[in-house]
Amino acid sequence: MPELPEVETTVRGLARVLEGRRIARVELRRADLRRAFPPDLGQRLAGATVTGLARRAKYGLIHTDRSDTLVFHLGMSGSWRIDRPELDKHDHLLLETDDGTRLTLNDPRRFGSVDLLTTAELDEWPAFKALGPEPFGLHAGDLKRRLRGRTAAIKLLLGDQTIVAGLGNIYVCEALYRAGIHPRRSGGSVSLDRLRRLAAAIEEVLNEAIEAGGSTLKDFASPDGELGYFSKAFAVYDREGRPCATCGGRVRRMVQGGRSTFYCAKCQR
Ligand SMILES: [Zn+2]
């Protein structure tokens, strides 16, 4: 499942081929993903020039000179592909630029989404309006206010998009491990000092993954043109029973909110 680093590297990869280019052709190869494609998508995108790309939480944004923004979410299995010689049945949206580059949005499980908004209404879009701050540049004091009085486990609160936007299970596990915070500790009980360490740890684990993606992939694409997916090494995630690199104890797994949490009981308090 794509997490924030995959989305970020996808956006950077798309920027290299889309920025400043005109979209010459748009082809919808089915009517919907998780929800219907905007009915006027082709009409509004074809002929528009891409002015810039960005990421918000786990959404990618493609801005055009018509003051529109295409917002995509990769869901469980989505990816953008560049210049594949053959289309396959899971390529649901195709964009062709004026220099002949062909981009396809592939999504076998179709949990992804594509929306088209006017750039001016982005902040008011319901999915964005509810989002907390981005995980980069998090302010510990702000985090403390958001967690005040919350008795739920810090692990669950960090995955709540209204508290911090864009953090998924993997990076919450990794950041809590790095900050030495037990995933079951109640959110409101984490001191400001430890939240400072946590904010730094969140940024570190995400940046390391994004850099790994940048160095493993050529222009953020795999040899077959798929953007954003790369293998990463984790300290605790999916390492149940393996040794903790810090104390030599065993990494443990427990279930919180229906998801697996990986942690070290000795290093995290
Ligand atoms: Zn340990």
Boltz pocket constraint, residues with backbone or C-beta under 6 A from the ligand:
constraints:
  - pocket:
      binder: B
      contacts: [[A, 244], [A, 245], [A, 246], [A, 247], [A, 248], [A, 249], [A, 264], [A, 265], [A, 266], [A, 267], [A, 268]]
      max_distance: 6.0
